[in-house]
Amino acid sequence: MLPTLFISHGSPMLATEPGVYGHAWQEIARAMPRPAAILVISAHWTTAQAALTLADPPETIHDFGGFPPELYRLRYPAPGAPELARTAAALLADAGIEAGLAPARGLDHGAWVPLLHMYPEADIPVTQLSVQPGRDAAWHLRLGEALQPLPAQDVLLLASGSLTHNLRDFDFAEFSVDRAEPYVKDFQDWMLQALSSGDSARLADWQRQAPAALRAHPTPEHLLPLFVARGAAGMSPRVRRPLANYSGGALAMDCYLFDQKNS
């Protein structure tokens, strides 16, 4: 049975300058069984209603601007996973969650940048699930709970966002410097404790209970994938954090693995 995984995907520049992050993603992938398919929950696909991609193959979306030309030449030519998308939509429907299907949507950089390092052969079928910023953490935990059967079917649920994400505080001169503003560390410590406690109600109330929650996330979309990964891991999962460092002073680049203790 595969774990569920949350990664902080950082800047698109990690595609060409992976540093410690790309190495950590590679090591995480090497330590897991090879997935039969991948379902990515990316902060960079936001919708009012849950949606899944059907494109086969999905295009590589360069959903950013102002970066070096070589970044726009990169492609991640993985096959699509339309049957997985339909299976996930059916699981959501069984849980009372309506999910749309997007025939043409490709892979945004929240998906393909980490996958470029985790599975560079680009030979594992991939589909994406959107997040709903108009919905709260409890909703996204529920999304994950509906998808709990998938890890046992060799599907990797890869939730891609950022543990903290305030680009107004981001210092580009410290892109690769492992330093953080104090509020970033405070939020990071609280989230580790909340996840490790197994208290879903506390986790769902992060906007009121976590220190500097609004500064850490002026908008919530980069944290919402974390709740999907946690919800999909089932009751009382083991919580592991294989990476916990910083980029630009404002981004906590934590990764989390959730799995059952006997898996």
Order of alpha helices (4+ residues) and beta strands (2+ residues): beta-alpha-beta-beta-alpha-alpha-beta-alpha-beta-alpha-beta-alpha-alpha-alpha-alpha-alpha-beta-beta-beta-beta
